[in-house]
Amino acid sequence: MYRNQRTSRQRGFGLPFAIFVLVILGLVGLAIAELEQTSAEGVVFDVQSTRAYLAAQSGAELGLNRLLPPLASQRDCTDGFFSAGPSVSFVDPGLEACAATVSCRVDVIGGQDYFTLTSRGVCGSGFERAERVIEVGVY
């Protein structure tokens, strides 16, 4: 029998092409996995940031209640609530492991007292720590 010269000289092109396709698909899969991880970390940071904001907001509202108690005419920043340490540590679901530190400053302008409450909310620790600050002015 006569062998076709052209057929016998052909070399396999399918194997290198298949390896190339597998490598490209592997790189695409790796990129998708990296993107998924980055997206998940972003969600964690967003949640922690929102929790820290809500802790700061709650601290500011508690500070306003201490500064302007119902049925009291005197306003001052001498309450122990306005200390350098954490004023409020939250234990309720949603804000657990969060704390708020509220400070108070008074400025007298033209005989009028102007109070500034600064509430710093902190949630999480280490790499997942988020901190937000809210200031409230009262006169």
PyMOL commands that place a pseudoatom at each C-alpha (Angstrom):
pseudoatom trace, name=CA, resn=MET, resi=1, chain=A, elem=C, hetatm=0, pos=[0.000, 0.000, 0.000]
pseudoatom trace, name=CA, resn=TYR, resi=2, chain=A, elem=C, hetatm=0, pos=[1.031, 3.492, -0.750]
pseudoatom trace, name=CA, resn=ARG, resi=3, chain=A, elem=C, hetatm=0, pos=[1.236, 5.908, 2.215]
pseudoatom trace, name=CA, resn=ASN, resi=4, chain=A, elem=C, hetatm=0, pos=[0.353, 9.501, 1.702]
pseudoatom trace, name=CA, resn=GLN, resi=5, chain=A, elem=C, hetatm=0, pos=[3.534, 11.516, 2.237]
pseudoatom trace, name=CA, resn=ARG, resi=6, chain=A, elem=C, hetatm=0, pos=[1.597, 14.541, 3.337]
pseudoatom trace, name=CA, resn=THR, resi=7, chain=A, elem=C, hetatm=0, pos=[-0.244, 12.636, 6.085]
pseudoatom trace, name=CA, resn=SER, resi=8, chain=A, elem=C, hetatm=0, pos=[2.861, 11.070, 7.521]
pseudoatom trace, name=CA, resn=ARG, resi=9, chain=A, elem=C, hetatm=0, pos=[4.681, 14.407, 7.764]
pseudoatom trace, name=CA, resn=GLN, resi=10, chain=A, elem=C, hetatm=0, pos=[1.931, 16.134, 9.722]
pseudoatom trace, name=CA, resn=ARG, resi=11, chain=A, elem=C, hetatm=0, pos=[2.765, 16.810, 13.317]
pseudoatom trace, name=CA, resn=GLY, resi=12, chain=A, elem=C, hetatm=0, pos=[0.155, 17.123, 16.063]
pseudoatom trace, name=CA, resn=PHE, resi=13, chain=A, elem=C, hetatm=0, pos=[-1.122, 20.659, 16.451]
pseudoatom trace, name=CA, resn=GLY, resi=14, chain=A, elem=C, hetatm=0, pos=[-4.022, 19.748, 18.743]
pseudoatom trace, name=CA, resn=LEU, resi=15, chain=A, elem=C, hetatm=0, pos=[-1.952, 18.995, 21.856]
pseudoatom trace, name=CA, resn=PRO, resi=16, chain=A, elem=C, hetatm=0, pos=[-0.120, 22.386, 22.081]
pseudoatom trace, name=CA, resn=PHE, resi=17, chain=A, elem=C, hetatm=0, pos=[-3.395, 24.182, 21.304]
pseudoatom trace, name=CA, resn=ALA, resi=18, chain=A, elem=C, hetatm=0, pos=[-5.222, 22.230, 24.034]
pseudoatom trace, name=CA, resn=ILE, resi=19, chain=A, elem=C, hetatm=0, pos=[-2.497, 23.047, 26.559]
pseudoatom trace, name=CA, resn=PHE, resi=20, chain=A, elem=C, hetatm=0, pos=[-2.669, 26.729, 25.571]
pseudoatom trace, name=CA, resn=VAL, resi=21, chain=A, elem=C, hetatm=0, pos=[-6.457, 26.766, 26.021]
pseudoatom trace, name=CA, resn=LEU, resi=22, chain=A, elem=C, hetatm=0, pos=[-6.188, 25.047, 29.434]
pseudoatom trace, name=CA, resn=VAL, resi=23, chain=A, elem=C, hetatm=0, pos=[-3.592, 27.549, 30.627]
pseudoatom trace, name=CA, resn=ILE, resi=24, chain=A, elem=C, hetatm=0, pos=[-5.743, 30.497, 29.507]
pseudoatom trace, name=CA, resn=LEU, resi=25, chain=A, elem=C, hetatm=0, pos=[-8.837, 29.024, 31.180]
pseudoatom trace, name=CA, resn=GLY, resi=26, chain=A, elem=C, hetatm=0, pos=[-6.825, 28.445, 34.373]
pseudoatom trace, name=CA, resn=LEU, resi=27, chain=A, elem=C, hetatm=0, pos=[-5.678, 32.080, 34.398]
pseudoatom trace, name=CA, resn=VAL, resi=28, chain=A, elem=C, hetatm=0, pos=[-9.245, 33.294, 33.840]
pseudoatom trace, name=CA, resn=GLY, resi=29, chain=A, elem=C, hetatm=0, pos=[-10.443, 31.094, 36.718]
pseudoatom trace, name=CA, resn=LEU, resi=30, chain=A, elem=C, hetatm=0, pos=[-7.692, 32.439, 38.962]
pseudoatom trace, name=CA, resn=ALA, resi=31, chain=A, elem=C, hetatm=0, pos=[-8.629, 36.038, 38.085]
pseudoatom trace, name=CA, resn=ILE, resi=32, chain=A, elem=C, hetatm=0, pos=[-12.297, 35.345, 38.878]
pseudoatom trace, name=CA, resn=ALA, resi=33, chain=A, elem=C, hetatm=0, pos=[-11.355, 33.819, 42.258]
pseudoatom trace, name=CA, resn=GLU, resi=34, chain=A, elem=C, hetatm=0, pos=[-9.204, 36.864, 43.092]
pseudoatom trace, name=CA, resn=LEU, resi=35, chain=A, elem=C, hetatm=0, pos=[-12.018, 39.209, 42.099]
pseudoatom trace, name=CA, resn=GLU, resi=36, chain=A, elem=C, hetatm=0, pos=[-14.473, 37.268, 44.276]
pseudoatom trace, name=CA, resn=GLN, resi=37, chain=A, elem=C, hetatm=0, pos=[-12.153, 37.524, 47.290]
pseudoatom trace, name=CA, resn=THR, resi=38, chain=A, elem=C, hetatm=0, pos=[-11.642, 41.253, 46.784]
pseudoatom trace, name=CA, resn=SER, resi=39, chain=A, elem=C, hetatm=0, pos=[-15.396, 41.742, 46.475]
pseudoatom trace, name=CA, resn=ALA, resi=40, chain=A, elem=C, hetatm=0, pos=[-16.028, 39.809, 49.697]
pseudoatom trace, name=CA, resn=GLU, resi=41, chain=A, elem=C, hetatm=0, pos=[-13.461, 41.941, 51.552]
pseudoatom trace, name=CA, resn=GLY, resi=42, chain=A, elem=C, hetatm=0, pos=[-15.160, 45.067, 50.227]
pseudoatom trace, name=CA, resn=VAL, resi=43, chain=A, elem=C, hetatm=0, pos=[-18.493, 43.906, 51.629]
pseudoatom trace, name=CA, resn=VAL, resi=44, chain=A, elem=C, hetatm=0, pos=[-16.896, 43.317, 55.041]
pseudoatom trace, name=CA, resn=PHE, resi=45, chain=A, elem=C, hetatm=0, pos=[-15.402, 46.820, 55.018]
pseudoatom trace, name=CA, resn=ASP, resi=46, chain=A, elem=C, hetatm=0, pos=[-18.749, 48.341, 54.018]
pseudoatom trace, name=CA, resn=VAL, resi=47, chain=A, elem=C, hetatm=0, pos=[-20.568, 46.533, 56.824]
pseudoatom trace, name=CA, resn=GLN, resi=48, chain=A, elem=C, hetatm=0, pos=[-17.941, 47.499, 59.413]
pseudoatom trace, name=CA, resn=SER, resi=49, chain=A, elem=C, hetatm=0, pos=[-18.003, 51.106, 58.207]
pseudoatom trace, name=CA, resn=THR, resi=50, chain=A, elem=C, hetatm=0, pos=[-21.797, 51.267, 58.505]
pseudoatom trace, name=CA, resn=ARG, resi=51, chain=A, elem=C, hetatm=0, pos=[-21.669, 49.722, 61.978]
pseudoatom trace, name=CA, resn=ALA, resi=52, chain=A, elem=C, hetatm=0, pos=[-19.035, 52.270, 63.073]
pseudoatom trace, name=CA, resn=TYR, resi=53, chain=A, elem=C, hetatm=0, pos=[-21.177, 55.115, 61.711]
pseudoatom trace, name=CA, resn=LEU, resi=54, chain=A, elem=C, hetatm=0, pos=[-24.227, 53.844, 63.605]
pseudoatom trace, name=CA, resn=ALA, resi=55, chain=A, elem=C, hetatm=0, pos=[-22.165, 53.455, 66.793]
pseudoatom trace, name=CA, resn=ALA, resi=56, chain=A, elem=C, hetatm=0, pos=[-20.949, 57.053, 66.445]
pseudoatom trace, name=CA, resn=GLN, resi=57, chain=A, elem=C, hetatm=0, pos=[-24.506, 58.233, 65.788]
pseudoatom trace, name=CA, resn=SER, resi=58, chain=A, elem=C, hetatm=0, pos=[-25.803, 56.379, 68.852]
pseudoatom trace, name=CA, resn=GLY, resi=59, chain=A, elem=C, hetatm=0, pos=[-23.001, 57.835, 70.972]
pseudoatom trace, name=CA, resn=ALA, resi=60, chain=A, elem=C, hetatm=0, pos=[-23.841, 61.342, 69.767]
pseudoatom trace, name=CA, resn=GLU, resi=61, chain=A, elem=C, hetatm=0, pos=[-27.515, 60.859, 70.609]
pseudoatom trace, name=CA, resn=LEU, resi=62, chain=A, elem=C, hetatm=0, pos=[-26.678, 59.540, 74.083]
pseudoatom trace, name=CA, resn=GLY, resi=63, chain=A, elem=C, hetatm=0, pos=[-24.331, 62.494, 74.558]
pseudoatom trace, name=CA, resn=LEU, resi=64, chain=A, elem=C, hetatm=0, pos=[-27.098, 64.920, 73.599]
pseudoatom trace, name=CA, resn=ASN, resi=65, chain=A, elem=C, hetatm=0, pos=[-29.347, 63.250, 76.152]
pseudoatom trace, name=CA, resn=ARG, resi=66, chain=A, elem=C, hetatm=0, pos=[-26.667, 63.686, 78.831]
pseudoatom trace, name=CA, resn=LEU, resi=67, chain=A, elem=C, hetatm=0, pos=[-25.947, 67.297, 77.808]
pseudoatom trace, name=CA, resn=LEU, resi=68, chain=A, elem=C, hetatm=0, pos=[-29.620, 68.263, 77.550]
pseudoatom trace, name=CA, resn=PRO, resi=69, chain=A, elem=C, hetatm=0, pos=[-31.447, 66.053, 80.044]
pseudoatom trace, name=CA, resn=PRO, resi=70, chain=A, elem=C, hetatm=0, pos=[-35.222, 66.353, 80.114]
pseudoatom trace, name=CA, resn=LEU, resi=71, chain=A, elem=C, hetatm=0, pos=[-36.562, 68.862, 82.669]
pseudoatom trace, name=CA, resn=ALA, resi=72, chain=A, elem=C, hetatm=0, pos=[-33.080, 70.270, 83.439]
pseudoatom trace, name=CA, resn=SER, resi=73, chain=A, elem=C, hetatm=0, pos=[-32.037, 73.803, 82.724]
pseudoatom trace, name=CA, resn=GLN, resi=74, chain=A, elem=C, hetatm=0, pos=[-28.295, 73.483, 83.253]
pseudoatom trace, name=CA, resn=ARG, resi=75, chain=A, elem=C, hetatm=0, pos=[-26.065, 72.359, 80.399]
pseudoatom trace, name=CA, resn=ASP, resi=76, chain=A, elem=C, hetatm=0, pos=[-22.445, 71.435, 80.980]
pseudoatom trace, name=CA, resn=CYS, resi=77, chain=A, elem=C, hetatm=0, pos=[-19.698, 69.137, 79.758]
pseudoatom trace, name=CA, resn=THR, resi=78, chain=A, elem=C, hetatm=0, pos=[-18.608, 67.963, 83.202]
pseudoatom trace, name=CA, resn=ASP, resi=79, chain=A, elem=C, hetatm=0, pos=[-20.622, 64.731, 83.130]
pseudoatom trace, name=CA, resn=GLY, resi=80, chain=A, elem=C, hetatm=0, pos=[-18.377, 61.667, 83.463]
pseudoatom trace, name=CA, resn=PHE, resi=81, chain=A, elem=C, hetatm=0, pos=[-19.944, 60.376, 80.260]
pseudoatom trace, name=CA, resn=PHE, resi=82, chain=A, elem=C, hetatm=0, pos=[-17.721, 62.764, 78.287]
pseudoatom trace, name=CA, resn=SER, resi=83, chain=A, elem=C, hetatm=0, pos=[-14.423, 61.121, 79.189]
pseudoatom trace, name=CA, resn=ALA, resi=84, chain=A, elem=C, hetatm=0, pos=[-11.359, 60.050, 77.236]
pseudoatom trace, name=CA, resn=GLY, resi=85, chain=A, elem=C, hetatm=0, pos=[-12.294, 56.369, 77.468]
pseudoatom trace, name=CA, resn=PRO, resi=86, chain=A, elem=C, hetatm=0, pos=[-15.139, 54.602, 75.701]
pseudoatom trace, name=CA, resn=SER, resi=87, chain=A, elem=C, hetatm=0, pos=[-18.409, 56.158, 76.797]
pseudoatom trace, name=CA, resn=VAL, resi=88, chain=A, elem=C, hetatm=0, pos=[-20.583, 53.362, 75.445]
pseudoatom trace, name=CA, resn=SER, resi=89, chain=A, elem=C, hetatm=0, pos=[-19.807, 49.718, 74.707]
pseudoatom trace, name=CA, resn=PHE, resi=90, chain=A, elem=C, hetatm=0, pos=[-22.553, 48.090, 72.698]
pseudoatom trace, name=CA, resn=VAL, resi=91, chain=A, elem=C, hetatm=0, pos=[-23.687, 44.529, 73.373]
pseudoatom trace, name=CA, resn=ASP, resi=92, chain=A, elem=C, hetatm=0, pos=[-26.911, 44.428, 71.381]
pseudoatom trace, name=CA, resn=PRO, resi=93, chain=A, elem=C, hetatm=0, pos=[-27.017, 42.485, 68.097]
pseudoatom trace, name=CA, resn=GLY, resi=94, chain=A, elem=C, hetatm=0, pos=[-25.882, 44.612, 65.190]
pseudoatom trace, name=CA, resn=LEU, resi=95, chain=A, elem=C, hetatm=0, pos=[-23.502, 46.784, 67.182]
pseudoatom trace, name=CA, resn=GLU, resi=96, chain=A, elem=C, hetatm=0, pos=[-21.851, 44.150, 69.367]
pseudoatom trace, name=CA, resn=ALA, resi=97, chain=A, elem=C, hetatm=0, pos=[-18.065, 44.600, 69.589]
pseudoatom trace, name=CA, resn=CYS, resi=98, chain=A, elem=C, hetatm=0, pos=[-18.498, 48.315, 68.833]
pseudoatom trace, name=CA, resn=ALA, resi=99, chain=A, elem=C, hetatm=0, pos=[-17.812, 51.263, 71.091]
pseudoatom trace, name=CA, resn=ALA, resi=100, chain=A, elem=C, hetatm=0, pos=[-18.380, 55.002, 71.013]
pseudoatom trace, name=CA, resn=THR, resi=101, chain=A, elem=C, hetatm=0, pos=[-16.340, 57.677, 72.743]
pseudoatom trace, name=CA, resn=VAL, resi=102, chain=A, elem=C, hetatm=0, pos=[-18.082, 61.014, 73.161]
pseudoatom trace, name=CA, resn=SER, resi=103, chain=A, elem=C, hetatm=0, pos=[-16.293, 64.231, 74.034]
pseudoatom trace, name=CA, resn=CYS, resi=104, chain=A, elem=C, hetatm=0, pos=[-17.807, 67.623, 74.762]
pseudoatom trace, name=CA, resn=ARG, resi=105, chain=A, elem=C, hetatm=0, pos=[-16.410, 71.108, 74.242]
pseudoatom trace, name=CA, resn=VAL, resi=106, chain=A, elem=C, hetatm=0, pos=[-18.016, 74.419, 75.128]
pseudoatom trace, name=CA, resn=ASP, resi=107, chain=A, elem=C, hetatm=0, pos=[-17.239, 77.730, 73.434]
pseudoatom trace, name=CA, resn=VAL, resi=108, chain=A, elem=C, hetatm=0, pos=[-18.674, 80.977, 74.793]
pseudoatom trace, name=CA, resn=ILE, resi=109, chain=A, elem=C, hetatm=0, pos=[-19.399, 83.485, 72.047]
pseudoatom trace, name=CA, resn=GLY, resi=110, chain=A, elem=C, hetatm=0, pos=[-21.141, 86.736, 72.932]
pseudoatom trace, name=CA, resn=GLY, resi=111, chain=A, elem=C, hetatm=0, pos=[-22.332, 85.341, 76.264]
pseudoatom trace, name=CA, resn=GLN, resi=112, chain=A, elem=C, hetatm=0, pos=[-23.944, 82.316, 74.570]
pseudoatom trace, name=CA, resn=ASP, resi=113, chain=A, elem=C, hetatm=0, pos=[-22.681, 78.766, 75.226]
pseudoatom trace, name=CA, resn=TYR, resi=114, chain=A, elem=C, hetatm=0, pos=[-22.049, 76.710, 72.086]
pseudoatom trace, name=CA, resn=PHE, resi=115, chain=A, elem=C, hetatm=0, pos=[-21.470, 73.011, 72.719]
pseudoatom trace, name=CA, resn=THR, resi=116, chain=A, elem=C, hetatm=0, pos=[-19.732, 70.670, 70.323]
pseudoatom trace, name=CA, resn=LEU, resi=117, chain=A, elem=C, hetatm=0, pos=[-20.140, 66.945, 70.846]
pseudoatom trace, name=CA, resn=THR, resi=118, chain=A, elem=C, hetatm=0, pos=[-17.678, 64.705, 69.013]
pseudoatom trace, name=CA, resn=SER, resi=119, chain=A, elem=C, hetatm=0, pos=[-18.610, 61.050, 68.861]
pseudoatom trace, name=CA, resn=ARG, resi=120, chain=A, elem=C, hetatm=0, pos=[-16.085, 58.497, 67.605]
pseudoatom trace, name=CA, resn=GLY, resi=121, chain=A, elem=C, hetatm=0, pos=[-17.530, 55.077, 66.753]
pseudoatom trace, name=CA, resn=VAL, resi=122, chain=A, elem=C, hetatm=0, pos=[-15.174, 52.101, 66.431]
pseudoatom trace, name=CA, resn=CYS, resi=123, chain=A, elem=C, hetatm=0, pos=[-16.080, 48.584, 65.309]
pseudoatom trace, name=CA, resn=GLY, resi=124, chain=A, elem=C, hetatm=0, pos=[-13.933, 45.534, 64.761]
pseudoatom trace, name=CA, resn=SER, resi=125, chain=A, elem=C, hetatm=0, pos=[-10.240, 45.127, 65.333]
pseudoatom trace, name=CA, resn=GLY, resi=126, chain=A, elem=C, hetatm=0, pos=[-7.076, 44.632, 63.373]
pseudoatom trace, name=CA, resn=PHE, resi=127, chain=A, elem=C, hetatm=0, pos=[-7.515, 44.444, 59.620]
pseudoatom trace, name=CA, resn=GLU, resi=128, chain=A, elem=C, hetatm=0, pos=[-11.314, 44.702, 59.864]
pseudoatom trace, name=CA, resn=ARG, resi=129, chain=A, elem=C, hetatm=0, pos=[-11.354, 47.821, 62.080]
pseudoatom trace, name=CA, resn=ALA, resi=130, chain=A, elem=C, hetatm=0, pos=[-13.536, 50.752, 61.040]
pseudoatom trace, name=CA, resn=GLU, resi=131, chain=A, elem=C, hetatm=0, pos=[-13.824, 54.153, 62.683]
pseudoatom trace, name=CA, resn=ARG, resi=132, chain=A, elem=C, hetatm=0, pos=[-16.244, 57.024, 62.029]
pseudoatom trace, name=CA, resn=VAL, resi=133, chain=A, elem=C, hetatm=0, pos=[-16.531, 60.449, 63.654]
pseudoatom trace, name=CA, resn=ILE, resi=134, chain=A, elem=C, hetatm=0, pos=[-19.666, 62.595, 64.000]
pseudoatom trace, name=CA, resn=GLU, resi=135, chain=A, elem=C, hetatm=0, pos=[-19.803, 66.132, 65.376]
pseudoatom trace, name=CA, resn=VAL, resi=136, chain=A, elem=C, hetatm=0, pos=[-22.967, 67.753, 66.677]
pseudoatom trace, name=CA, resn=GLY, resi=137, chain=A, elem=C, hetatm=0, pos=[-23.308, 71.425, 67.518]
pseudoatom trace, name=CA, resn=VAL, resi=138, chain=A, elem=C, hetatm=0, pos=[-25.782, 72.607, 70.170]
pseudoatom trace, name=CA, resn=TYR, resi=139, chain=A, elem=C, hetatm=0, pos=[-26.539, 76.059, 71.546]
for i in range(1, 139): cmd.bond("trace and resi %d" % i, "trace and resi %d" % (i + 1))
show_as sticks, trace
zoom trace
